[in-house]
Amino acid sequence: MQLQNGSLRLFRLFGIDVFLHWSWLIIAYFRIRNPIVQYESQAWAVAEYLSLFGIVLLHEFGHALACRSVGGTAQRIVLWPLGGVAYVAPPPRPGAVLWSLAAGPLVNVVLLPVTLGIVILSMLLGGLQPEGQIDGAAAPPAVEKAAEAPGVGNVAPEAEKLDATRPSDIHQFLTVVAVINLVLLVFNMLPIYPLDGGQIVQALLWFVIGRARSLMLVTGVSLVAGVGLIGLAVIIGDWWLVVLAVFVAITAWNGLQQSRVLVRML
């Protein structure tokens, strides 16, 4: 395995090298210890976090392969705590850039019916299990003895006890994966640069007002939005959102400076 700019090379697929930044491992430790839902087995928490980045990886391959389909180059994808980055260079045409950008979210759109269908199938096959069982296993002996103790059986009606169910680990996991895919799609399509939605808006405006001015307009608005998002994140005390908002603001600022250079070249 190779280490490049703090990233570990995992594998190569379709001629594209996939790297994992070292900071991903640190965040993975904390996220696995605090999964979105509580599972009986910690293995599902690991699967949950890996699924998040599996979806991100598919999304980035969408960008990369679409870029190649229009004659561009794509040689590297890096996964890091805020998601993934596909290093692509599409031909400098608005149509080619637009397709390279849109292909990523389209992967999530394709995954929507797949993930939701699997969740529905899980429900039909018995996604709920009796309280006190672990994925179909019998309740621990201590629980059974407590249920047999004098007077315990009178705590709740028998019918109510039989109805006490909770989602199985696998059903919760499948539901979380579907939700993750939906949230990634919605978030990425926000019209804020450098998110896909913001870059798609910029590519659409490129057809009308040109590359330089479209980039200046979108990054200027996104910079204001990023600063506002930082303030909102601080107010509500969401420090992970603060980090994300700072990243958005810095990237928008860099894009704004690039647009000024392009405008001077007109």
The 8 nearest C-alpha neighbors of each residue, nearest first, counted from 0:
[[1, 8, 7, 9, 2, 10, 18, 3],
 [0, 2, 8, 7, 3, 6, 9, 18],
 [3, 1, 7, 6, 5, 8, 4, 0],
 [2, 4, 6, 5, 1, 7, 8, 18],
 [5, 3, 6, 2, 20, 7, 21, 18],
 [4, 6, 3, 20, 21, 2, 7, 19],
 [7, 5, 20, 3, 19, 2, 4, 18],
 [6, 8, 2, 19, 18, 1, 20, 9],
 [7, 9, 18, 1, 0, 17, 10, 2],
 [10, 8, 18, 17, 7, 0, 19, 11],
 [11, 9, 17, 16, 8, 12, 18, 0],
 [10, 12, 16, 15, 17, 14, 13, 9],
 [11, 13, 15, 14, 16, 10, 17, 60],
 [14, 12, 15, 11, 16, 64, 74, 60],
 [13, 15, 12, 11, 16, 74, 73, 75],
 [14, 16, 74, 12, 75, 11, 13, 17],
 [17, 15, 11, 75, 10, 74, 76, 18],
 [18, 16, 76, 10, 9, 77, 8, 75],
 [19, 17, 8, 77, 7, 9, 6, 76],
 [18, 20, 78, 7, 6, 77, 79, 8],
 [19, 21, 6, 79, 22, 23, 5, 78],
 [20, 22, 23, 24, 6, 5, 19, 7],
 [23, 21, 25, 24, 20, 26, 80, 79],
 [24, 22, 80, 79, 26, 21, 25, 20],
 [23, 25, 27, 22, 26, 21, 28, 20],
 [26, 24, 22, 28, 27, 23, 29, 21],
 [25, 27, 23, 29, 28, 24, 30, 80],
 [26, 28, 24, 30, 25, 29, 31, 23],
 [29, 27, 25, 26, 31, 30, 24, 32],
 [28, 30, 32, 26, 31, 27, 33, 25],
 [31, 29, 33, 27, 32, 28, 34, 26],
 [32, 30, 33, 44, 34, 28, 29, 45],
 [31, 33, 29, 30, 34, 28, 44, 41],
 [32, 34, 30, 31, 29, 35, 44, 37],
 [35, 33, 36, 31, 44, 30, 32, 37],
 [34, 36, 33, 37, 175, 44, 47, 30],
 [37, 35, 34, 38, 171, 175, 33, 44],
 [36, 38, 34, 39, 35, 44, 33, 168],
 [39, 37, 40, 168, 36, 41, 43, 44],
 [38, 40, 41, 168, 37, 133, 43, 134],
 [39, 41, 38, 42, 43, 168, 44, 37],
 [42, 40, 44, 43, 38, 45, 39, 31],
 [41, 43, 45, 40, 44, 46, 38, 47],
 [42, 44, 46, 45, 41, 47, 40, 38],
 [45, 43, 47, 41, 31, 46, 42, 34],
 [46, 44, 42, 43, 47, 48, 31, 49],
 [45, 47, 43, 49, 44, 48, 50, 42],
 [48, 46, 44, 50, 45, 49, 43, 51],
 [49, 47, 51, 50, 45, 46, 44, 31],
 [48, 50, 46, 52, 51, 47, 53, 45],
 [51, 49, 53, 47, 48, 52, 46, 54],
 [52, 50, 48, 49, 54, 53, 55, 47],
 [51, 53, 55, 54, 49, 50, 56, 48],
 [52, 54, 50, 56, 55, 51, 49, 57],
 [53, 55, 57, 52, 56, 51, 50, 58],
 [56, 54, 52, 58, 53, 57, 59, 83],
 [55, 57, 53, 59, 58, 54, 52, 60],
 [56, 58, 60, 54, 59, 55, 61, 53],
 [59, 57, 103, 55, 61, 56, 60, 106],
 [60, 58, 56, 62, 61, 57, 85, 103],
 [61, 59, 63, 57, 62, 58, 64, 56],
 [60, 62, 103, 58, 102, 59, 64, 63],
 [63, 61, 103, 59, 99, 65, 60, 102],
 [62, 64, 60, 66, 73, 65, 61, 87],
 [63, 65, 67, 66, 61, 62, 60, 68],
 [66, 64, 68, 99, 62, 67, 63, 61],
 [67, 65, 99, 71, 63, 89, 64, 68],
 [66, 68, 71, 64, 70, 65, 69, 72],
 [67, 69, 65, 66, 70, 64, 71, 99],
 [70, 68, 67, 66, 71, 95, 65, 89],
 [69, 71, 67, 68, 90, 66, 89, 72],
 [72, 70, 89, 67, 66, 88, 90, 69],
 [71, 73, 88, 67, 87, 89, 66, 74],
 [74, 72, 87, 63, 86, 75, 88, 67],
 [73, 75, 15, 16, 72, 14, 86, 87],
 [76, 74, 16, 15, 86, 17, 73, 85],
 [77, 75, 85, 17, 84, 86, 18, 16],
 [78, 76, 18, 84, 83, 19, 17, 79],
 [79, 77, 83, 19, 82, 20, 18, 84],
 [78, 80, 23, 20, 82, 81, 83, 19],
 [81, 79, 23, 82, 26, 22, 78, 83],
 [82, 80, 79, 83, 243, 78, 23, 242],
 [83, 81, 79, 80, 78, 55, 84, 52],
 [82, 84, 78, 77, 79, 55, 59, 85],
 [83, 85, 77, 76, 86, 78, 59, 82],
 [86, 84, 76, 59, 87, 75, 63, 77],
 [85, 87, 75, 73, 76, 84, 74, 88],
 [86, 88, 73, 72, 85, 63, 89, 66],
 [87, 89, 72, 71, 73, 90, 86, 66],
 [90, 88, 71, 66, 96, 95, 87, 91],
 [89, 91, 71, 92, 95, 70, 88, 96],
 [92, 90, 89, 93, 96, 95, 88, 94],
 [91, 93, 95, 94, 90, 96, 89, 97],
 [94, 92, 96, 202, 95, 97, 205, 206],
 [95, 93, 97, 96, 92, 98, 202, 206],
 [94, 96, 98, 92, 97, 93, 69, 90],
 [95, 97, 93, 99, 94, 98, 89, 92],
 [96, 98, 94, 100, 95, 99, 202, 93],
 [97, 99, 101, 95, 100, 96, 102, 94],
 [98, 100, 66, 65, 96, 62, 97, 102],
 [101, 99, 97, 98, 102, 62, 103, 96],
 [100, 102, 98, 103, 99, 104, 97, 105],
 [101, 103, 105, 61, 62, 100, 99, 104],
 [102, 104, 58, 61, 62, 105, 106, 101],
 [105, 103, 107, 106, 102, 101, 184, 108],
 [104, 106, 108, 102, 107, 103, 109, 101],
 [107, 105, 109, 104, 108, 103, 58, 110],
 [106, 108, 110, 104, 105, 109, 184, 180],
 [109, 107, 105, 111, 106, 110, 104, 184],
 [110, 108, 106, 107, 111, 105, 112, 113],
 [109, 111, 107, 113, 108, 112, 114, 106],
 [112, 110, 108, 113, 114, 109, 115, 107],
 [113, 111, 115, 116, 114, 110, 109, 108],
 [112, 114, 110, 116, 111, 115, 117, 109],
 [113, 115, 177, 117, 116, 111, 112, 110],
 [116, 114, 118, 112, 117, 113, 177, 111],
 [117, 115, 119, 113, 118, 114, 112, 120],
 [116, 118, 120, 114, 115, 119, 121, 113],
 [117, 119, 121, 115, 116, 120, 173, 174],
 [120, 118, 122, 116, 121, 117, 115, 123],
 [121, 119, 117, 123, 122, 118, 116, 124],
 [120, 122, 118, 124, 126, 119, 123, 117],
 [123, 121, 126, 119, 125, 120, 124, 118],
 [124, 122, 120, 125, 121, 119, 126, 118],
 [123, 125, 121, 122, 120, 126, 119, 127],
 [126, 124, 122, 127, 123, 121, 128, 120],
 [125, 127, 122, 121, 170, 167, 166, 124],
 [128, 126, 166, 125, 165, 167, 164, 129],
 [127, 129, 164, 165, 167, 166, 130, 126],
 [130, 128, 164, 132, 163, 131, 165, 127],
 [131, 129, 164, 132, 163, 165, 128, 133],
 [130, 132, 138, 129, 133, 142, 137, 139],
 [133, 131, 138, 136, 137, 130, 129, 135],
 [132, 134, 136, 135, 131, 39, 137, 138],
 [135, 133, 136, 167, 132, 168, 128, 169],
 [134, 136, 133, 132, 137, 128, 129, 167],
 [137, 135, 133, 132, 134, 138, 139, 131],
 [138, 136, 132, 139, 135, 133, 131, 140],
 [137, 139, 132, 131, 142, 140, 136, 143],
 [138, 140, 142, 141, 137, 143, 131, 132],
 [141, 139, 143, 142, 144, 138, 145, 137],
 [142, 140, 144, 139, 143, 145, 138, 146],
 [143, 141, 145, 140, 139, 144, 138, 146],
 [142, 144, 140, 146, 145, 141, 147, 139],
 [145, 143, 147, 141, 146, 142, 140, 148],
 [146, 144, 142, 148, 147, 143, 141, 151],
 [145, 147, 143, 144, 148, 151, 142, 152],
 [148, 146, 144, 145, 143, 149, 151, 152],
 [149, 147, 145, 151, 146, 150, 144, 152],
 [150, 148, 151, 147, 152, 146, 153, 145],
 [149, 151, 153, 152, 148, 154, 147, 146],
 [152, 150, 153, 154, 148, 149, 146, 147],
 [151, 153, 150, 154, 146, 155, 147, 149],
 [152, 154, 151, 150, 155, 156, 157, 149],
 [153, 155, 151, 152, 156, 150, 157, 160],
 [156, 154, 153, 157, 159, 160, 152, 151],
 [155, 157, 159, 158, 160, 153, 154, 152],
 [156, 158, 160, 159, 155, 161, 152, 153],
 [157, 159, 161, 160, 156, 162, 155, 163],
 [160, 158, 162, 156, 157, 161, 163, 155],
 [161, 159, 157, 163, 162, 158, 156, 155],
 [160, 162, 158, 159, 163, 157, 129, 164],
 [163, 161, 159, 160, 164, 158, 129, 130],
 [164, 162, 160, 161, 130, 129, 159, 165],
 [165, 163, 129, 130, 128, 162, 127, 166],
 [164, 166, 127, 128, 130, 167, 129, 163],
 [167, 165, 127, 126, 170, 171, 128, 168],
 [166, 168, 170, 169, 127, 134, 128, 126],
 [169, 167, 171, 170, 38, 172, 166, 134],
 [168, 170, 172, 171, 167, 173, 43, 126],
 [171, 169, 173, 167, 126, 172, 168, 166],
 [172, 170, 174, 168, 169, 173, 166, 175],
 [171, 173, 169, 175, 170, 174, 168, 176],
 [174, 172, 176, 170, 175, 171, 118, 169],
 [175, 173, 171, 177, 172, 176, 118, 170],
 [174, 176, 178, 172, 177, 173, 179, 171],
 [177, 175, 179, 173, 178, 174, 172, 180],
 [178, 176, 114, 174, 180, 175, 179, 115],
 [177, 179, 175, 181, 180, 176, 182, 174],
 [180, 178, 176, 182, 181, 177, 175, 183],
 [179, 181, 183, 177, 178, 182, 107, 184],
 [182, 180, 178, 184, 179, 183, 185, 177],
 [183, 181, 179, 185, 184, 180, 186, 178],
 [184, 182, 180, 186, 181, 185, 187, 179],
 [183, 185, 181, 187, 182, 186, 107, 104],
 [186, 184, 182, 188, 187, 183, 181, 189],
 [185, 187, 183, 188, 189, 184, 182, 194],
 [188, 186, 184, 195, 194, 189, 185, 183],
 [187, 189, 196, 185, 186, 195, 190, 184],
 [188, 190, 196, 186, 191, 187, 197, 185],
 [191, 189, 197, 196, 188, 200, 192, 194],
 [190, 192, 197, 221, 189, 194, 193, 196],
 [193, 191, 197, 194, 221, 198, 251, 218],
 [192, 194, 197, 198, 191, 195, 247, 250],
 [195, 193, 192, 197, 187, 196, 191, 198],
 [194, 196, 198, 187, 197, 188, 199, 100],
 [197, 195, 188, 190, 189, 199, 194, 198],
 [196, 198, 190, 191, 192, 200, 194, 199],
 [197, 199, 201, 195, 200, 196, 192, 193],
 [198, 200, 202, 196, 201, 197, 195, 97],
 [201, 199, 203, 197, 198, 202, 204, 196],
 [200, 202, 198, 204, 199, 213, 203, 214],
 [203, 201, 205, 199, 200, 204, 97, 93],
 [204, 202, 200, 205, 201, 206, 199, 97],
 [205, 203, 201, 207, 206, 213, 202, 208],
 [204, 206, 209, 210, 202, 203, 207, 208],
 [207, 205, 204, 203, 209, 208, 93, 202],
 [208, 206, 204, 205, 209, 203, 213, 210],
 [209, 207, 205, 204, 213, 212, 206, 210],
 [210, 208, 205, 211, 212, 207, 213, 206],
 [209, 211, 205, 213, 212, 214, 208, 202],
 [212, 210, 258, 214, 261, 262, 213, 209],
 [211, 213, 215, 214, 210, 209, 216, 208],
 [214, 212, 216, 210, 201, 204, 215, 205],
 [213, 215, 211, 217, 212, 216, 258, 201],
 [216, 214, 212, 258, 255, 218, 213, 217],
 [215, 217, 213, 219, 214, 218, 212, 220],
 [218, 216, 220, 214, 219, 215, 221, 201],
 [217, 219, 221, 251, 255, 215, 220, 216],
 [220, 218, 222, 216, 221, 217, 215, 255],
 [219, 221, 223, 217, 222, 218, 224, 216],
 [222, 220, 224, 218, 191, 223, 219, 192],
 [221, 223, 225, 248, 251, 219, 224, 220],
 [222, 224, 226, 220, 221, 225, 227, 219],
 [225, 223, 221, 227, 222, 226, 228, 220],
 [226, 224, 248, 228, 222, 227, 244, 223],
 [225, 227, 229, 223, 228, 224, 248, 222],
 [228, 226, 224, 230, 225, 229, 223, 231],
 [227, 229, 225, 231, 226, 230, 244, 232],
 [230, 228, 226, 232, 244, 241, 227, 231],
 [231, 229, 227, 233, 228, 232, 234, 226],
 [232, 230, 228, 234, 233, 229, 227, 235],
 [231, 233, 229, 237, 241, 235, 234, 230],
 [234, 232, 236, 230, 231, 235, 229, 237],
 [235, 233, 231, 236, 232, 230, 237, 229],
 [234, 236, 232, 233, 237, 231, 238, 230],
 [235, 237, 233, 234, 232, 238, 231, 241],
 [238, 236, 232, 240, 239, 235, 233, 241],
 [239, 237, 241, 240, 236, 242, 232, 233],
 [238, 240, 242, 241, 237, 243, 232, 244],
 [241, 239, 243, 238, 237, 242, 232, 244],
 [242, 240, 238, 244, 229, 232, 239, 243],
 [243, 241, 245, 239, 240, 244, 246, 238],
 [242, 244, 240, 246, 241, 245, 247, 239],
 [245, 243, 247, 241, 229, 246, 225, 242],
 [246, 244, 248, 242, 247, 243, 241, 249],
 [245, 247, 243, 249, 244, 248, 250, 242],
 [248, 246, 244, 250, 245, 249, 225, 251],
 [247, 249, 225, 222, 245, 251, 246, 250],
 [250, 248, 252, 246, 251, 247, 245, 253],
 [249, 251, 253, 247, 252, 248, 246, 254],
 [252, 250, 218, 254, 248, 222, 253, 249],
 [253, 251, 255, 249, 254, 250, 248, 222],
 [252, 254, 250, 256, 255, 251, 249, 257],
 [255, 253, 257, 251, 252, 256, 218, 250],
 [254, 256, 252, 258, 218, 257, 215, 253],
 [257, 255, 253, 259, 258, 254, 252, 260],
 [256, 258, 254, 260, 255, 259, 253, 261],
 [257, 259, 261, 255, 215, 211, 260, 256],
 [260, 258, 262, 256, 261, 257, 263, 255],
 [259, 261, 257, 263, 258, 262, 264, 256],
 [262, 260, 258, 264, 211, 259, 263, 257],
 [261, 263, 259, 264, 265, 260, 211, 258],
 [264, 262, 260, 261, 265, 259, 258, 211],
 [263, 265, 261, 262, 260, 259, 211, 258],
 [264, 262, 263, 261, 211, 260, 212, 209]]
